[in-house]
Amino acid sequence: MCMFSFWKSLLYLNLYGIFLAGARVQDNEKEKEGTDATTGGGVAANRLSSSSGAVQLEPLVVDLTILTKAVDTGAVCLDGSPPGYHLHEGGGVNNHNWIVFLEEGGWCDNEEKCKQRSKTKRGSSKFMAPHEFEGILSNSEHLNPDFFNWNRVFVRYCDGASFSGNASLPADKKSNGLYYRGESIWEAVIAELLSKGMDKVDKALLGGCSAGGLSSILHCDKFKAALPGAKVVKCMSDAGFFVNMPTYKGENKVEDFFRGVVNLQRVGDTLMKECTEEHDPAHCFFPQYLLPHIKTPLYIVNGGYDWWQMDNIIALDPLGEWDACKNDATSCTKDQFAAIQGCRTKLLEAVKPVQDSQKDGMFIDGCFHHCQASRGVFWNGPQAPRLNNKTVSEALGDWYFERLTNTNVAIDCAYPCNPTCGSFTHSPGLKPSFRYWSKA
């Protein structure tokens, strides 16, 4: 009976995914094609337009601002180009409130990978372009009621170490031509925003997705320290809680990878001293070791079955033994499903300090996604996953504005019990897929 119920639930999720398949799932970058960075903070304002008789709100595309003067302080991307950000100014009663959101984009743990990265928008502002604001950055009151008219900033990620590298400037550019200056980029952007009015902030929220979500944890207390006059400063990490855990074969590949990042870019110099005094600096690049030391309120948003962690940490599988399972969850073997459920268990163990905290909160649903807050379809609306009948937008807002006094912790039941997860996937037959969830 238990197994019948399990596969019945999977069938229900699959059918639900077909129903949702028409939903617009957008690319993680939301950018126009381009090879040259634009300067200035101009904004292509969204407006109402009619198409086939239907009224739609056009996307809000925000121009790139290049921090040219930051080069003088050594705040540069991997290739030595200046960093950049996008700002859409707030208004009305919230013109003194700010969201700073840090871009996603993985890491590079050796010189060759960083060199390749330096030839893309992940390592050079030369390839950056205007960016579409949606989700928590949207200016739609309907889709983003709590933050739509705040000052909203999207900070570009071009250092490959979650804005935390601190290596000396290369003496000879011909040696490798790479600059590991993420922490200087962080400092330069914050200084720029303070000069733009963030020094008069009332309420502030630091957030980020994936590598940017990790960075929002790493820089949470630093963000609070930069805003001494603010009434409220909090942080949120979206899909940035990477757990130090072994692969299904028992190998600790992710720890080795993060150690390569930390050592190459001298990240240890920028990590929390309270943590590095107790642990290997590479461990302090994992959020689970930082939680006991973070003083600023923090909200964790994570899928219980985050496809990126499944694909790159648990089932790192160069031989393709997991391909069938990753592409179609109904094809997973008993042992594979045990490993998948074990990943969720490890995540819940790692975030236990948040669960026990009075100031922090979390939204851990039972879905496969990786990043929700910066993606409109997962942030709010009819297709967004729900926990306790709330979207992540509603849950985060309740925590930030302290609208709830009973609990700010929402943990989903184990897969496949949540029908609102749906099946946003490009895999054949719209099957529930760990690999393709939110990759569309």
Secondary structure as the mmCIF struct_conf table of DSSP 4:
data_model
#
loop_
_struct_conf.conf_type_id
_struct_conf.id
_struct_conf.beg_label_comp_id
_struct_conf.beg_label_asym_id
_struct_conf.beg_label_seq_id
_struct_conf.end_label_comp_id
_struct_conf.end_label_asym_id
_struct_conf.end_label_seq_id
HELX_RH_AL_P HELX_RH_AL_P1 CYS A 2 LEU A 20
TURN_TY1_P TURN_TY1_P1 ALA A 21 GLY A 22
BEND BEND1 ALA A 23 ALA A 23
BEND BEND2 ASN A 28 GLU A 29
STRN STRN1 GLU A 31 GLU A 31
BEND BEND3 THR A 35 ASP A 36
BEND BEND4 GLY A 40 GLY A 40
STRN STRN2 VAL A 43 ALA A 44
STRN STRN3 LEU A 48 SER A 51
TURN_TY1_P TURN_TY1_P2 SER A 52 GLY A 53
STRN STRN4 ALA A 54 LEU A 57
HELX_LH_PP_P HELX_LH_PP_P1 GLU A 58 PRO A 59
STRN STRN5 LEU A 60 VAL A 62
STRN STRN6 THR A 65 ILE A 66
HELX_RH_3T_P HELX_RH_3T_P1 THR A 68 THR A 73
TURN_TY1_P TURN_TY1_P3 GLY A 74 GLY A 74
TURN_TY1_P TURN_TY1_P4 LEU A 78 ASP A 79
BEND BEND5 GLY A 80 GLY A 80
HELX_LH_PP_P HELX_LH_PP_P2 SER A 81 PRO A 83
STRN STRN7 GLY A 84 HIS A 88
HELX_RH_3T_P HELX_RH_3T_P2 GLY A 92 ASN A 94
TURN_TY1_P TURN_TY1_P5 ASN A 95 HIS A 96
STRN STRN8 TRP A 98 LEU A 102
BEND BEND6 ASN A 110 ASN A 110
HELX_RH_AL_P HELX_RH_AL_P2 GLU A 111 ARG A 117
TURN_TY1_P TURN_TY1_P6 SER A 118 LYS A 119
BEND BEND7 THR A 120 THR A 120
TURN_TY1_P TURN_TY1_P7 LYS A 121 GLY A 123
HELX_RH_3T_P HELX_RH_3T_P3 SER A 125 PHE A 127
STRN STRN9 HIS A 131 PHE A 133
HELX_RH_3T_P HELX_RH_3T_P4 GLY A 135 LEU A 137
TURN_TY1_P TURN_TY1_P8 GLU A 141 LEU A 143
TURN_TY1_P TURN_TY1_P9 PRO A 145 ASN A 149
BEND BEND8 TRP A 150 TRP A 150
STRN STRN10 ASN A 151 VAL A 155
BEND BEND9 ASP A 159 ALA A 161
TURN_TY1_P TURN_TY1_P10 SER A 162 PHE A 163
HELX_LH_PP_P HELX_LH_PP_P3 ALA A 167 PRO A 170
BEND BEND10 ALA A 171 ALA A 171
TURN_TY1_P TURN_TY1_P11 LYS A 173 SER A 175
HELX_RH_AL_P HELX_RH_AL_P3 GLY A 182 SER A 195
TURN_TY1_P TURN_TY1_P12 LYS A 196 GLY A 197
HELX_RH_3T_P HELX_RH_3T_P5 MET A 198 LYS A 200
BEND BEND11 ASP A 202 ASP A 202
STRN STRN11 LYS A 203 GLY A 208
STRN STRN12 CYS A 209 CYS A 209
TURN_TY1_P TURN_TY1_P13 SER A 210 SER A 210
HELX_RH_AL_P HELX_RH_AL_P4 ALA A 211 LEU A 218
TURN_TY1_P TURN_TY1_P14 HIS A 219 HIS A 219
HELX_RH_AL_P HELX_RH_AL_P5 CYS A 220 ALA A 225
TURN_TY1_P TURN_TY1_P15 ALA A 226 ALA A 226
TURN_TY1_P TURN_TY1_P16 PRO A 228 GLY A 229
BEND BEND12 LYS A 231 LYS A 231
STRN STRN13 VAL A 232 ASP A 238
BEND BEND13 ALA A 239 ALA A 239
TURN_TY1_P TURN_TY1_P17 TYR A 248 LYS A 249
BEND BEND14 GLY A 250 GLY A 250
HELX_RH_AL_P HELX_RH_AL_P6 LYS A 253 GLN A 265
TURN_TY1_P TURN_TY1_P18 ARG A 266 ARG A 266
HELX_RH_3T_P HELX_RH_3T_P6 VAL A 267 ASP A 269
TURN_TY1_P TURN_TY1_P19 THR A 270 THR A 270
BEND BEND15 LEU A 271 LEU A 271
HELX_RH_AL_P HELX_RH_AL_P7 LYS A 273 THR A 276
TURN_TY1_P TURN_TY1_P20 GLU A 277 GLU A 278
BEND BEND16 HIS A 279 HIS A 279
TURN_TY1_P TURN_TY1_P21 PRO A 281 ALA A 282
HELX_RH_3T_P HELX_RH_3T_P7 HIS A 283 PHE A 285
BEND BEND17 PHE A 286 PHE A 286
HELX_RH_AL_P HELX_RH_AL_P8 PRO A 287 LEU A 290
HELX_RH_3T_P HELX_RH_3T_P8 LEU A 291 HIS A 293
BEND BEND18 THR A 296 THR A 296
STRN STRN14 LEU A 298 GLY A 303
TURN_TY1_P TURN_TY1_P22 GLY A 304 TYR A 305
HELX_RH_AL_P HELX_RH_AL_P9 TRP A 307 GLN A 309
HELX_RH_PI_P HELX_RH_PI_P1 MET A 310 ILE A 314
TURN_TY1_P TURN_TY1_P23 ALA A 315 ALA A 315
TURN_TY1_P TURN_TY1_P24 PRO A 318 LEU A 319
TURN_TY1_P TURN_TY1_P25 GLU A 321 TRP A 322
HELX_RH_AL_P HELX_RH_AL_P10 ASP A 323 ASN A 327
HELX_RH_3T_P HELX_RH_3T_P9 ALA A 329 SER A 331
HELX_RH_AL_P HELX_RH_AL_P11 LYS A 334 ALA A 350
TURN_TY1_P TURN_TY1_P26 VAL A 351 VAL A 351
HELX_RH_AL_P HELX_RH_AL_P12 LYS A 352 GLN A 355
TURN_TY1_P TURN_TY1_P27 ASP A 356 ASP A 356
BEND BEND19 GLN A 358 LYS A 359
STRN STRN15 GLY A 361 ASP A 365
BEND BEND20 GLY A 366 CYS A 367
BEND BEND21 HIS A 370 HIS A 370
TURN_TY1_P TURN_TY1_P28 ALA A 373 SER A 374
HELX_RH_AL_P HELX_RH_AL_P13 GLY A 376 TRP A 379
BEND BEND22 ASN A 380 GLY A 381
TURN_TY1_P TURN_TY1_P29 PRO A 382 GLN A 383
BEND BEND23 ALA A 384 ALA A 384
STRN STRN16 LEU A 387 LEU A 387
TURN_TY1_P TURN_TY1_P30 ASN A 388 ASN A 389
STRN STRN17 LYS A 390 LYS A 390
HELX_RH_AL_P HELX_RH_AL_P14 VAL A 392 TYR A 400
TURN_TY1_P TURN_TY1_P31 PHE A 401 GLU A 402
BEND BEND24 THR A 405 ASN A 406
STRN STRN18 VAL A 409 ILE A 411
HELX_LH_PP_P HELX_LH_PP_P4 ASP A 412 CYS A 413
BEND BEND25 ALA A 414 ALA A 414
TURN_TY1_P TURN_TY1_P32 TYR A 415 PRO A 416
HELX_RH_3T_P HELX_RH_3T_P10 PRO A 419 CYS A 421
BEND BEND26 SER A 427 SER A 427
HELX_RH_3T_P HELX_RH_3T_P11 PRO A 428 LEU A 430
TURN_TY1_P TURN_TY1_P33 PHE A 434 SER A 438
#
